[in-house]
């Protein structure tokens, strides 16, 4: 699983956990909580690398970060290269029939690597 997949999956699991529209069976809730716990330290490491790159290439503006136009290409190249690094991750996943309710398309795309038919 690449860093990009880990990042998107963790973000998707966070959104799914906050969703009031999706109901999960107990087994599915357990599996998703387990998977989120497995992904969390990897997600935090990705955020740390992003912050380091922002410090290296960016400047702070109004409490946030921005990358000047002349450095965007180099920043993006390093970020994209980092996001393609593979990691060995074993996740439980969930069965589609254990989800009840409505999931928007973008959220489903984010959690799709965990969903088993």
Biopython code that builds the backbone (N, CA, C, O; Angstrom):
import numpy as np
from Bio.PDB.StructureBuilder import StructureBuilder

atoms = [
    (1, "UNK", "N", (0.853, -1.164, 0.000)),
    (1, "UNK", "CA", (0.000, 0.000, 0.000)),
    (1, "UNK", "C", (0.907, 1.237, 0.000)),
    (1, "UNK", "O", (1.829, 1.340, 0.809)),
    (2, "UNK", "N", (0.635, 2.172, -0.914)),
    (2, "UNK", "CA", (1.461, 3.368, -0.996)),
    (2, "UNK", "C", (1.080, 4.367, 0.098)),
    (2, "UNK", "O", (0.016, 4.271, 0.710)),
    (3, "UNK", "N", (1.977, 5.325, 0.324)),
    (3, "UNK", "CA", (1.671, 6.398, 1.281)),
    (3, "UNK", "C", (0.409, 7.147, 0.861)),
    (3, "UNK", "O", (-0.385, 7.557, 1.708)),
    (4, "UNK", "N", (0.225, 7.324, -0.442)),
    (4, "UNK", "CA", (-0.973, 8.017, -0.936)),
    (4, "UNK", "C", (-2.229, 7.234, -0.568)),
    (4, "UNK", "O", (-3.214, 7.818, -0.115)),
    (5, "UNK", "N", (-2.201, 5.919, -0.759)),
    (5, "UNK", "CA", (-3.352, 5.086, -0.407)),
    (5, "UNK", "C", (-3.613, 5.121, 1.101)),
    (5, "UNK", "O", (-4.763, 5.184, 1.534)),
    (6, "UNK", "N", (-2.552, 5.081, 1.888)),
    (6, "UNK", "CA", (-2.689, 5.152, 3.347)),
    (6, "UNK", "C", (-3.321, 6.476, 3.750)),
    (6, "UNK", "O", (-4.248, 6.506, 4.558)),
    (7, "UNK", "N", (-2.819, 7.570, 3.187)),
    (7, "UNK", "CA", (-3.334, 8.902, 3.496)),
    (7, "UNK", "C", (-4.828, 8.985, 3.182)),
    (7, "UNK", "O", (-5.622, 9.400, 4.025)),
    (8, "UNK", "N", (-5.206, 8.587, 1.959)),
    (8, "UNK", "CA", (-6.605, 8.669, 1.543)),
    (8, "UNK", "C", (-7.490, 7.740, 2.355)),
    (8, "UNK", "O", (-8.607, 8.108, 2.719)),
    (9, "UNK", "N", (-7.008, 6.549, 2.642)),
    (9, "UNK", "CA", (-7.795, 5.590, 3.401)),
    (9, "UNK", "C", (-8.027, 6.079, 4.826)),
    (9, "UNK", "O", (-9.136, 5.969, 5.349)),
    (10, "UNK", "N", (-6.995, 6.611, 5.447)),
    (10, "UNK", "CA", (-7.148, 7.131, 6.812)),
    (10, "UNK", "C", (-8.141, 8.292, 6.835)),
    (10, "UNK", "O", (-9.005, 8.365, 7.710)),
    (11, "UNK", "N", (-8.010, 9.195, 5.867)),
    (11, "UNK", "CA", (-8.950, 10.321, 5.781)),
    (11, "UNK", "C", (-10.374, 9.800, 5.576)),
    (11, "UNK", "O", (-11.311, 10.313, 6.189)),
    (12, "UNK", "N", (-10.546, 8.791, 4.725)),
    (12, "UNK", "CA", (-11.858, 8.208, 4.486)),
    (12, "UNK", "C", (-12.437, 7.556, 5.729)),
    (12, "UNK", "O", (-13.625, 7.702, 6.018)),
    (13, "UNK", "N", (-11.593, 6.830, 6.471)),
    (13, "UNK", "CA", (-12.057, 6.205, 7.707)),
    (13, "UNK", "C", (-12.483, 7.252, 8.730)),
    (13, "UNK", "O", (-13.442, 7.049, 9.474)),
    (14, "UNK", "N", (-11.774, 8.359, 8.762)),
    (14, "UNK", "CA", (-12.140, 9.448, 9.672)),
    (14, "UNK", "C", (-13.504, 10.010, 9.288)),
    (14, "UNK", "O", (-14.355, 10.215, 10.154)),
    (15, "UNK", "N", (-13.717, 10.261, 8.000)),
    (15, "UNK", "CA", (-15.009, 10.779, 7.538)),
    (15, "UNK", "C", (-16.126, 9.774, 7.797)),
    (15, "UNK", "O", (-17.223, 10.146, 8.212)),
    (16, "UNK", "N", (-15.839, 8.501, 7.550)),
    (16, "UNK", "CA", (-16.845, 7.465, 7.769)),
    (16, "UNK", "C", (-17.237, 7.399, 9.241)),
    (16, "UNK", "O", (-18.411, 7.241, 9.574)),
    (17, "UNK", "N", (-16.243, 7.522, 10.118)),
    (17, "UNK", "CA", (-16.518, 7.498, 11.552)),
    (17, "UNK", "C", (-17.354, 8.670, 12.015)),
    (17, "UNK", "O", (-18.083, 8.562, 13.001)),
    (18, "UNK", "N", (-17.257, 9.795, 11.312)),
    (18, "UNK", "CA", (-18.017, 10.991, 11.670)),
    (18, "UNK", "C", (-19.393, 11.040, 11.001)),
    (18, "UNK", "O", (-20.226, 11.875, 11.352)),
    (19, "UNK", "N", (-19.630, 10.145, 10.037)),
    (19, "UNK", "CA", (-20.870, 10.158, 9.272)),
    (19, "UNK", "C", (-22.041, 9.682, 10.117)),
    (19, "UNK", "O", (-21.953, 8.677, 10.822)),
    (20, "UNK", "N", (-23.124, 10.417, 10.033)),
    (20, "UNK", "CA", (-24.368, 10.036, 10.712)),
    (20, "UNK", "C", (-25.256, 9.198, 9.788)),
    (20, "UNK", "O", (-26.233, 8.599, 10.237)),
    (21, "UNK", "N", (-24.912, 9.159, 8.495)),
    (21, "UNK", "CA", (-25.747, 8.484, 7.517)),
    (21, "UNK", "C", (-25.412, 7.003, 7.369)),
    (21, "UNK", "O", (-26.229, 6.237, 6.858)),
    (22, "UNK", "N", (-24.229, 6.592, 7.805)),
    (22, "UNK", "CA", (-23.802, 5.215, 7.616)),
    (22, "UNK", "C", (-23.860, 4.475, 8.943)),
    (22, "UNK", "O", (-23.303, 4.917, 9.948)),
    (23, "UNK", "N", (-24.537, 3.354, 8.923)),
    (23, "UNK", "CA", (-24.616, 2.492, 10.100)),
    (23, "UNK", "C", (-23.812, 1.230, 9.796)),
    (23, "UNK", "O", (-23.919, 0.663, 8.708)),
    (24, "UNK", "N", (-23.014, 0.800, 10.757)),
    (24, "UNK", "CA", (-22.187, -0.385, 10.575)),
    (24, "UNK", "C", (-22.544, -1.446, 11.598)),
    (24, "UNK", "O", (-22.880, -1.137, 12.741)),
    (25, "UNK", "N", (-22.468, -2.694, 11.176)),
    (25, "UNK", "CA", (-22.632, -3.788, 12.115)),
    (25, "UNK", "C", (-21.427, -3.792, 13.045)),
    (25, "UNK", "O", (-20.381, -3.233, 12.717)),
    (26, "UNK", "N", (-21.575, -4.425, 14.208)),
    (26, "UNK", "CA", (-20.515, -4.418, 15.221)),
    (26, "UNK", "C", (-19.204, -4.947, 14.658)),
    (26, "UNK", "O", (-18.151, -4.356, 14.897)),
    (27, "UNK", "N", (-19.247, -6.036, 13.923)),
    (27, "UNK", "CA", (-18.031, -6.618, 13.344)),
    (27, "UNK", "C", (-17.344, -5.624, 12.414)),
    (27, "UNK", "O", (-16.121, -5.490, 12.444)),
    (28, "UNK", "N", (-18.124, -4.925, 11.588)),
    (28, "UNK", "CA", (-17.561, -3.951, 10.658)),
    (28, "UNK", "C", (-16.959, -2.776, 11.417)),
    (28, "UNK", "O", (-15.882, -2.293, 11.066)),
    (29, "UNK", "N", (-17.648, -2.316, 12.453)),
    (29, "UNK", "CA", (-17.110, -1.209, 13.266)),
    (29, "UNK", "C", (-15.777, -1.604, 13.891)),
    (29, "UNK", "O", (-14.828, -0.820, 13.904)),
    (30, "UNK", "N", (-15.720, -2.820, 14.404)),
    (30, "UNK", "CA", (-14.473, -3.307, 15.000)),
    (30, "UNK", "C", (-13.357, -3.336, 13.963)),
    (30, "UNK", "O", (-12.254, -2.853, 14.220)),
    (31, "UNK", "N", (-13.640, -3.899, 12.797)),
    (31, "UNK", "CA", (-12.612, -4.008, 11.753)),
    (31, "UNK", "C", (-12.117, -2.634, 11.306)),
    (31, "UNK", "O", (-10.917, -2.436, 11.115)),
    (32, "UNK", "N", (-13.040, -1.685, 11.141)),
    (32, "UNK", "CA", (-12.629, -0.343, 10.719)),
    (32, "UNK", "C", (-11.835, 0.367, 11.813)),
    (32, "UNK", "O", (-10.871, 1.072, 11.517)),
    (33, "UNK", "N", (-12.228, 0.189, 13.067)),
    (33, "UNK", "CA", (-11.461, 0.778, 14.180)),
    (33, "UNK", "C", (-10.068, 0.157, 14.232)),
    (33, "UNK", "O", (-9.077, 0.860, 14.429)),
    (34, "UNK", "N", (-9.996, -1.144, 14.059)),
    (34, "UNK", "CA", (-8.706, -1.844, 14.038)),
    (34, "UNK", "C", (-7.832, -1.301, 12.907)),
    (34, "UNK", "O", (-6.665, -0.966, 13.113)),
    (35, "UNK", "N", (-8.414, -1.221, 11.715)),
    (35, "UNK", "CA", (-7.653, -0.743, 10.556)),
    (35, "UNK", "C", (-7.194, 0.703, 10.736)),
    (35, "UNK", "O", (-6.074, 1.054, 10.363)),
    (36, "UNK", "N", (-8.055, 1.535, 11.304)),
    (36, "UNK", "CA", (-7.664, 2.938, 11.525)),
    (36, "UNK", "C", (-6.504, 3.011, 12.516)),
    (36, "UNK", "O", (-5.599, 3.829, 12.352)),
    (37, "UNK", "N", (-6.526, 2.162, 13.543)),
    (37, "UNK", "CA", (-5.413, 2.134, 14.503)),
    (37, "UNK", "C", (-4.115, 1.673, 13.855)),
    (37, "UNK", "O", (-3.043, 2.163, 14.207)),
    (38, "UNK", "N", (-4.197, 0.734, 12.911)),
    (38, "UNK", "CA", (-3.009, 0.278, 12.188)),
    (38, "UNK", "C", (-2.454, 1.406, 11.326)),
    (38, "UNK", "O", (-1.240, 1.592, 11.243)),
    (39, "UNK", "N", (-3.345, 2.156, 10.686)),
    (39, "UNK", "CA", (-2.935, 3.213, 9.756)),
    (39, "UNK", "C", (-2.476, 4.500, 10.448)),
    (39, "UNK", "O", (-1.702, 5.267, 9.876)),
    (40, "UNK", "N", (-2.943, 4.736, 11.657)),
    (40, "UNK", "CA", (-2.692, 6.030, 12.310)),
    (40, "UNK", "C", (-1.218, 6.412, 12.418)),
    (40, "UNK", "O", (-0.880, 7.540, 12.059)),
    (41, "UNK", "N", (-0.308, 5.535, 12.895)),
    (41, "UNK", "CA", (1.097, 5.963, 12.970)),
    (41, "UNK", "C", (1.703, 6.239, 11.594)),
    (41, "UNK", "O", (2.563, 7.108, 11.459)),
    (42, "UNK", "N", (1.261, 5.506, 10.578)),
    (42, "UNK", "CA", (1.749, 5.760, 9.220)),
    (42, "UNK", "C", (1.216, 7.092, 8.707)),
    (42, "UNK", "O", (1.944, 7.851, 8.066)),
    (43, "UNK", "N", (-0.045, 7.374, 8.988)),
    (43, "UNK", "CA", (-0.654, 8.645, 8.601)),
    (43, "UNK", "C", (0.077, 9.811, 9.267)),
    (43, "UNK", "O", (0.387, 10.809, 8.617)),
    (44, "UNK", "N", (0.348, 9.676, 10.564)),
    (44, "UNK", "CA", (1.052, 10.738, 11.294)),
    (44, "UNK", "C", (2.449, 10.967, 10.719)),
    (44, "UNK", "O", (2.907, 12.107, 10.643)),
    (45, "UNK", "N", (3.128, 9.893, 10.314)),
    (45, "UNK", "CA", (4.454, 10.028, 9.702)),
    (45, "UNK", "C", (4.356, 10.762, 8.361)),
    (45, "UNK", "O", (5.228, 11.564, 8.027)),
    (46, "UNK", "N", (3.307, 10.490, 7.601)),
    (46, "UNK", "CA", (3.095, 11.188, 6.327)),
    (46, "UNK", "C", (2.874, 12.675, 6.572)),
    (46, "UNK", "O", (3.427, 13.511, 5.857)),
    (47, "UNK", "N", (2.079, 13.007, 7.566)),
    (47, "UNK", "CA", (1.829, 14.409, 7.910)),
    (47, "UNK", "C", (3.133, 15.089, 8.324)),
    (47, "UNK", "O", (3.381, 16.237, 7.955)),
    (48, "UNK", "N", (3.960, 14.384, 9.086)),
    (48, "UNK", "CA", (5.250, 14.946, 9.522)),
    (48, "UNK", "C", (6.158, 15.239, 8.325)),
    (48, "UNK", "O", (6.802, 16.287, 8.279)),
    (49, "UNK", "N", (6.212, 14.329, 7.366)),
    (49, "UNK", "CA", (7.025, 14.566, 6.165)),
    (49, "UNK", "C", (6.468, 15.751, 5.385)),
    (49, "UNK", "O", (7.227, 16.589, 4.899)),
    (50, "UNK", "N", (5.148, 15.825, 5.265)),
    (50, "UNK", "CA", (4.541, 16.973, 4.570)),
    (50, "UNK", "C", (4.925, 18.277, 5.262)),
    (50, "UNK", "O", (5.271, 19.255, 4.600)),
    (51, "UNK", "N", (4.866, 18.290, 6.590)),
    (51, "UNK", "CA", (5.229, 19.495, 7.336)),
    (51, "UNK", "C", (6.691, 19.851, 7.140)),
    (51, "UNK", "O", (7.030, 21.029, 7.026)),
    (52, "UNK", "N", (7.564, 18.845, 7.101)),
    (52, "UNK", "CA", (8.986, 19.102, 6.853)),
    (52, "UNK", "C", (9.202, 19.696, 5.468)),
    (52, "UNK", "O", (9.993, 20.625, 5.307)),
    (53, "UNK", "N", (8.505, 19.166, 4.469)),
    (53, "UNK", "CA", (8.621, 19.712, 3.116)),
    (53, "UNK", "C", (8.081, 21.137, 3.048)),
    (53, "UNK", "O", (8.646, 21.985, 2.358)),
    (54, "UNK", "N", (6.992, 21.401, 3.762)),
    (54, "UNK", "CA", (6.458, 22.768, 3.782)),
    (54, "UNK", "C", (7.444, 23.726, 4.433)),
    (54, "UNK", "O", (7.601, 24.861, 3.983)),
    (55, "UNK", "N", (8.108, 23.273, 5.489)),
    (55, "UNK", "CA", (9.116, 24.129, 6.126)),
    (55, "UNK", "C", (10.292, 24.378, 5.202)),
    (55, "UNK", "O", (10.865, 25.468, 5.196)),
    (56, "UNK", "N", (10.653, 23.362, 4.416)),
    (56, "UNK", "CA", (11.797, 23.479, 3.507)),
    (56, "UNK", "C", (11.484, 24.369, 2.305)),
    (56, "UNK", "O", (12.325, 25.165, 1.886)),
    (57, "UNK", "N", (10.275, 24.238, 1.748)),
    (57, "UNK", "CA", (9.947, 24.942, 0.505)),
    (57, "UNK", "C", (8.968, 26.098, 0.681)),
    (57, "UNK", "O", (8.857, 26.950, -0.200)),
    (58, "UNK", "N", (8.265, 26.138, 1.795)),
    (58, "UNK", "CA", (7.196, 27.115, 1.937)),
    (58, "UNK", "C", (7.518, 28.258, 2.879)),
    (58, "UNK", "O", (8.601, 28.351, 3.457)),
    (59, "UNK", "N", (6.538, 29.110, 3.001)),
    (59, "UNK", "CA", (6.594, 30.224, 3.942)),
    (59, "UNK", "C", (5.245, 30.279, 4.664)),
    (59, "UNK", "O", (4.230, 29.800, 4.159)),
    (60, "UNK", "N", (5.266, 30.870, 5.849)),
    (60, "UNK", "CA", (4.010, 30.971, 6.597)),
    (60, "UNK", "C", (3.301, 32.270, 6.241)),
    (60, "UNK", "O", (3.918, 33.324, 6.084)),
    (61, "UNK", "N", (1.991, 32.157, 6.120)),
    (61, "UNK", "CA", (1.140, 33.318, 5.855)),
    (61, "UNK", "C", (-0.124, 33.135, 6.686)),
    (61, "UNK", "O", (-0.835, 32.142, 6.534)),
    (62, "UNK", "N", (-0.396, 34.083, 7.554)),
    (62, "UNK", "CA", (-1.599, 34.056, 8.391)),
    (62, "UNK", "C", (-1.767, 32.735, 9.133)),
    (62, "UNK", "O", (-2.876, 32.208, 9.224)),
    (63, "UNK", "N", (-0.680, 32.206, 9.657)),
    (63, "UNK", "CA", (-0.735, 30.979, 10.441)),
    (63, "UNK", "C", (-0.763, 29.707, 9.622)),
    (63, "UNK", "O", (-0.768, 28.614, 10.190)),
    (64, "UNK", "N", (-0.782, 29.815, 8.299)),
    (64, "UNK", "CA", (-0.782, 28.640, 7.423)),
    (64, "UNK", "C", (0.464, 28.638, 6.558)),
    (64, "UNK", "O", (1.305, 29.532, 6.657)),
    (65, "UNK", "N", (0.572, 27.638, 5.719)),
    (65, "UNK", "CA", (1.732, 27.507, 4.849)),
    (65, "UNK", "C", (1.353, 27.731, 3.404)),
    (65, "UNK", "O", (0.249, 27.390, 2.978)),
    (66, "UNK", "N", (2.278, 28.308, 2.648)),
    (66, "UNK", "CA", (2.129, 28.425, 1.207)),
    (66, "UNK", "C", (3.496, 28.166, 0.575)),
    (66, "UNK", "O", (4.530, 28.485, 1.161)),
    (67, "UNK", "N", (3.488, 27.593, -0.608)),
    (67, "UNK", "CA", (4.721, 27.334, -1.339)),
    (67, "UNK", "C", (4.785, 28.330, -2.486)),
    (67, "UNK", "O", (3.874, 28.380, -3.312)),
    (68, "UNK", "N", (5.851, 29.125, -2.548)),
    (68, "UNK", "CA", (5.981, 30.108, -3.636)),
    (68, "UNK", "C", (5.974, 29.420, -4.999)),
    (68, "UNK", "O", (6.437, 28.287, -5.139)),
    (69, "UNK", "N", (5.447, 30.114, -5.994)),
    (69, "UNK", "CA", (5.304, 29.549, -7.344)),
    (69, "UNK", "C", (6.614, 28.966, -7.872)),
    (69, "UNK", "O", (6.607, 27.927, -8.533)),
    (70, "UNK", "N", (7.729, 29.622, -7.588)),
    (70, "UNK", "CA", (9.009, 29.155, -8.121)),
    (70, "UNK", "C", (9.494, 27.854, -7.459)),
    (70, "UNK", "O", (10.415, 27.211, -7.964)),
    (71, "UNK", "N", (8.888, 27.470, -6.349)),
    (71, "UNK", "CA", (9.286, 26.243, -5.654)),
    (71, "UNK", "C", (8.236, 25.138, -5.714)),
    (71, "UNK", "O", (8.465, 24.030, -5.229)),
    (72, "UNK", "N", (7.077, 25.444, -6.314)),
    (72, "UNK", "CA", (5.975, 24.478, -6.343)),
    (72, "UNK", "C", (6.376, 23.198, -7.066)),
    (72, "UNK", "O", (6.073, 22.106, -6.587)),
    (73, "UNK", "N", (7.041, 23.309, -8.194)),
    (73, "UNK", "CA", (7.422, 22.136, -8.982)),
    (73, "UNK", "C", (8.308, 21.184, -8.197)),
    (73, "UNK", "O", (8.079, 19.975, -8.195)),
    (74, "UNK", "N", (9.314, 21.723, -7.534)),
    (74, "UNK", "CA", (10.229, 20.883, -6.755)),
    (74, "UNK", "C", (9.517, 20.291, -5.535)),
    (74, "UNK", "O", (9.711, 19.121, -5.205)),
    (75, "UNK", "N", (8.698, 21.099, -4.873)),
    (75, "UNK", "CA", (7.925, 20.603, -3.733)),
    (75, "UNK", "C", (7.022, 19.453, -4.176)),
    (75, "UNK", "O", (7.001, 18.397, -3.543)),
    (76, "UNK", "N", (6.282, 19.658, -5.254)),
    (76, "UNK", "CA", (5.343, 18.647, -5.736)),
    (76, "UNK", "C", (6.081, 17.382, -6.157)),
    (76, "UNK", "O", (5.597, 16.280, -5.897)),
    (77, "UNK", "N", (7.231, 17.511, -6.795)),
    (77, "UNK", "CA", (7.989, 16.334, -7.221)),
    (77, "UNK", "C", (8.430, 15.507, -6.014)),
    (77, "UNK", "O", (8.320, 14.281, -6.031)),
    (78, "UNK", "N", (8.924, 16.165, -4.974)),
    (78, "UNK", "CA", (9.349, 15.437, -3.771)),
    (78, "UNK", "C", (8.156, 14.812, -3.057)),
    (78, "UNK", "O", (8.231, 13.675, -2.590)),
    (79, "UNK", "N", (7.051, 15.559, -2.974)),
    (79, "UNK", "CA", (5.855, 15.050, -2.314)),
    (79, "UNK", "C", (5.297, 13.840, -3.080)),
    (79, "UNK", "O", (4.963, 12.821, -2.476)),
    (80, "UNK", "N", (5.199, 13.957, -4.397)),
    (80, "UNK", "CA", (4.671, 12.857, -5.208)),
    (80, "UNK", "C", (5.557, 11.619, -5.099)),
    (80, "UNK", "O", (5.051, 10.500, -5.011)),
    (81, "UNK", "N", (6.860, 11.810, -5.105)),
    (81, "UNK", "CA", (7.794, 10.689, -4.960)),
    (81, "UNK", "C", (7.596, 10.008, -3.601)),
    (81, "UNK", "O", (7.556, 8.781, -3.517)),
    (82, "UNK", "N", (7.475, 10.801, -2.555)),
    (82, "UNK", "CA", (7.260, 10.254, -1.217)),
    (82, "UNK", "C", (5.936, 9.502, -1.133)),
    (82, "UNK", "O", (5.862, 8.444, -0.508)),
    (83, "UNK", "N", (4.901, 10.035, -1.752)),
    (83, "UNK", "CA", (3.573, 9.423, -1.660)),
    (83, "UNK", "C", (3.480, 8.093, -2.413)),
    (83, "UNK", "O", (2.530, 7.340, -2.198)),
    (84, "UNK", "N", (4.442, 7.787, -3.289)),
    (84, "UNK", "CA", (4.437, 6.521, -4.029)),
    (84, "UNK", "C", (5.230, 5.418, -3.321)),
    (84, "UNK", "O", (5.300, 4.297, -3.825)),
    (85, "UNK", "N", (5.823, 5.715, -2.173)),
    (85, "UNK", "CA", (6.565, 4.698, -1.421)),
    (85, "UNK", "C", (5.587, 3.633, -0.928)),
    (85, "UNK", "O", (4.519, 3.949, -0.404)),
    (86, "UNK", "N", (5.969, 2.371, -1.105)),
    (86, "UNK", "CA", (5.137, 1.231, -0.696)),
    (86, "UNK", "C", (5.402, 0.864, 0.758)),
    (86, "UNK", "O", (6.528, 0.980, 1.243)),
    (87, "UNK", "N", (4.357, 0.422, 1.444)),
    (87, "UNK", "CA", (4.431, -0.043, 2.828)),
    (87, "UNK", "C", (3.732, -1.396, 2.917)),
    (87, "UNK", "O", (2.749, -1.648, 2.220)),
    (88, "UNK", "N", (4.247, -2.248, 3.771)),
    (88, "UNK", "CA", (3.569, -3.513, 4.044)),
    (88, "UNK", "C", (2.555, -3.269, 5.155)),
    (88, "UNK", "O", (2.923, -3.018, 6.302)),
    (89, "UNK", "N", (1.285, -3.346, 4.804)),
    (89, "UNK", "CA", (0.212, -3.093, 5.760)),
    (89, "UNK", "C", (-0.816, -4.216, 5.623)),
    (89, "UNK", "O", (-1.249, -4.547, 4.520)),
    (90, "UNK", "N", (-1.191, -4.785, 6.748)),
    (90, "UNK", "CA", (-2.224, -5.818, 6.742)),
    (90, "UNK", "C", (-3.454, -5.260, 7.462)),
    (90, "UNK", "O", (-3.406, -4.915, 8.642)),
    (91, "UNK", "N", (-4.545, -5.185, 6.720)),
    (91, "UNK", "CA", (-5.787, -4.635, 7.246)),
    (91, "UNK", "C", (-6.889, -5.693, 7.202)),
    (91, "UNK", "O", (-6.827, -6.636, 6.413)),
    (92, "UNK", "N", (-7.882, -5.527, 8.046)),
    (92, "UNK", "CA", (-8.996, -6.479, 8.114)),
    (92, "UNK", "C", (-10.029, -6.232, 7.025)),
    (92, "UNK", "O", (-10.504, -7.184, 6.406)),
    (93, "UNK", "N", (-10.388, -4.977, 6.775)),
    (93, "UNK", "CA", (-11.410, -4.660, 5.797)),
    (93, "UNK", "C", (-12.808, -4.982, 6.303)),
    (93, "UNK", "O", (-12.981, -5.530, 7.392)),
    (94, "UNK", "N", (-13.806, -4.630, 5.488)),
    (94, "UNK", "CA", (-15.202, -4.904, 5.847)),
    (94, "UNK", "C", (-15.941, -5.440, 4.630)),
    (94, "UNK", "O", (-15.526, -5.233, 3.489)),
    (95, "UNK", "N", (-17.036, -6.127, 4.892)),
    (95, "UNK", "CA", (-17.894, -6.608, 3.814)),
    (95, "UNK", "C", (-18.915, -5.523, 3.475)),
    (95, "UNK", "O", (-19.423, -4.831, 4.358)),
    (96, "UNK", "N", (-19.195, -5.394, 2.219)),
    (96, "UNK", "CA", (-20.136, -4.374, 1.759)),
    (96, "UNK", "C", (-21.497, -4.533, 2.436)),
    (96, "UNK", "O", (-22.136, -3.536, 2.769)),
    (97, "UNK", "N", (-21.941, -5.757, 2.641)),
    (97, "UNK", "CA", (-23.251, -5.976, 3.248)),
    (97, "UNK", "C", (-23.294, -5.595, 4.723)),
    (97, "UNK", "O", (-24.376, -5.543, 5.308)),
    (98, "UNK", "N", (-22.135, -5.325, 5.344)),
    (98, "UNK", "CA", (-22.110, -4.889, 6.739)),
    (98, "UNK", "C", (-22.270, -3.379, 6.895)),
    (98, "UNK", "O", (-22.247, -2.849, 8.005)),
    (99, "UNK", "N", (-22.432, -2.696, 5.756)),
    (99, "UNK", "CA", (-22.648, -1.251, 5.767)),
    (99, "UNK", "C", (-24.103, -0.985, 5.407)),
    (99, "UNK", "O", (-24.631, -1.570, 4.462)),
    (100, "UNK", "N", (-24.745, -0.106, 6.158)),
    (100, "UNK", "CA", (-26.134, 0.234, 5.896)),
    (100, "UNK", "C", (-26.243, 1.752, 5.875)),
    (100, "UNK", "O", (-25.711, 2.427, 6.757)),
    (101, "UNK", "N", (-26.914, 2.279, 4.896)),
    (101, "UNK", "CA", (-27.070, 3.729, 4.798)),
    (101, "UNK", "C", (-26.515, 4.232, 3.482)),
    (101, "UNK", "O", (-26.349, 3.467, 2.532)),
    (102, "UNK", "N", (-26.231, 5.511, 3.433)),
    (102, "UNK", "CA", (-25.747, 6.139, 2.210)),
    (102, "UNK", "C", (-24.314, 6.613, 2.406)),
    (102, "UNK", "O", (-23.978, 7.242, 3.409)),
    (103, "UNK", "N", (-23.487, 6.297, 1.431)),
    (103, "UNK", "CA", (-22.097, 6.748, 1.414)),
    (103, "UNK", "C", (-21.906, 7.495, 0.108)),
    (103, "UNK", "O", (-22.195, 6.962, -0.963)),
    (104, "UNK", "N", (-21.420, 8.727, 0.188)),
    (104, "UNK", "CA", (-21.216, 9.473, -1.051)),
    (104, "UNK", "C", (-20.068, 8.867, -1.848)),
    (104, "UNK", "O", (-19.226, 8.154, -1.302)),
    (105, "UNK", "N", (-20.045, 9.154, -3.125)),
    (105, "UNK", "CA", (-19.086, 8.551, -4.048)),
    (105, "UNK", "C", (-17.639, 8.797, -3.627)),
    (105, "UNK", "O", (-16.828, 7.871, -3.644)),
    (106, "UNK", "N", (-17.309, 10.021, -3.251)),
    (106, "UNK", "CA", (-15.928, 10.343, -2.882)),
    (106, "UNK", "C", (-15.486, 9.559, -1.657)),
    (106, "UNK", "O", (-14.369, 9.044, -1.625)),
    (107, "UNK", "N", (-16.337, 9.462, -0.657)),
    (107, "UNK", "CA", (-16.004, 8.692, 0.535)),
    (107, "UNK", "C", (-15.835, 7.214, 0.189)),
    (107, "UNK", "O", (-14.905, 6.570, 0.676)),
    (108, "UNK", "N", (-16.710, 6.676, -0.634)),
    (108, "UNK", "CA", (-16.588, 5.272, -1.027)),
    (108, "UNK", "C", (-15.274, 5.030, -1.772)),
    (108, "UNK", "O", (-14.629, 4.000, -1.574)),
    (109, "UNK", "N", (-14.880, 5.967, -2.619)),
    (109, "UNK", "CA", (-13.596, 5.832, -3.325)),
    (109, "UNK", "C", (-12.440, 5.797, -2.336)),
    (109, "UNK", "O", (-11.467, 5.072, -2.545)),
    (110, "UNK", "N", (-12.537, 6.570, -1.264)),
    (110, "UNK", "CA", (-11.452, 6.636, -0.282)),
    (110, "UNK", "C", (-11.323, 5.337, 0.518)),
    (110, "UNK", "O", (-10.213, 4.919, 0.848)),
    (111, "UNK", "N", (-12.450, 4.704, 0.829)),
    (111, "UNK", "CA", (-12.405, 3.484, 1.651)),
    (111, "UNK", "C", (-12.450, 2.206, 0.818)),
    (111, "UNK", "O", (-12.394, 1.109, 1.374)),
    (112, "UNK", "N", (-12.550, 2.328, -0.494)),
    (112, "UNK", "CA", (-12.701, 1.173, -1.368)),
    (112, "UNK", "C", (-11.669, 0.069, -1.146)),
    (112, "UNK", "O", (-12.024, -1.106, -1.244)),
    (113, "UNK", "N", (-10.407, 0.392, -0.851)),
    (113, "UNK", "CA", (-9.447, -0.704, -0.610)),
    (113, "UNK", "C", (-9.830, -1.620, 0.558)),
    (113, "UNK", "O", (-9.322, -2.737, 0.646)),
    (114, "UNK", "N", (-10.703, -1.177, 1.443)),
    (114, "UNK", "CA", (-11.112, -1.987, 2.588)),
    (114, "UNK", "C", (-12.390, -2.767, 2.352)),
    (114, "UNK", "O", (-12.694, -3.695, 3.101)),
    (115, "UNK", "N", (-13.144, -2.406, 1.321)),
    (115, "UNK", "CA", (-14.460, -2.986, 1.125)),
    (115, "UNK", "C", (-14.360, -4.275, 0.317)),
    (115, "UNK", "O", (-13.789, -4.308, -0.773)),
    (116, "UNK", "N", (-14.928, -5.325, 0.879)),
    (116, "UNK", "CA", (-14.962, -6.630, 0.218)),
    (116, "UNK", "C", (-16.399, -6.886, -0.213)),
    (116, "UNK", "O", (-17.336, -6.608, 0.535)),
    (117, "UNK", "N", (-16.570, -7.417, -1.421)),
    (117, "UNK", "CA", (-17.916, -7.691, -1.930)),
    (117, "UNK", "C", (-18.511, -8.915, -1.287)),
    (117, "UNK", "O", (-19.641, -9.289, -1.601)),
]
sb = StructureBuilder()
sb.init_structure("model")
sb.init_model(0)
sb.init_chain("A")
sb.init_seg("    ")
for serial, (resi, resn, name, xyz) in enumerate(atoms, 1):
    if name == "N":
        sb.init_residue(resn, " ", resi, " ")
    sb.init_atom(name, np.array(xyz, "f"), 0.0, 1.0, " ", f" {name:<3s}", serial, name[0])
structure = sb.get_structure()
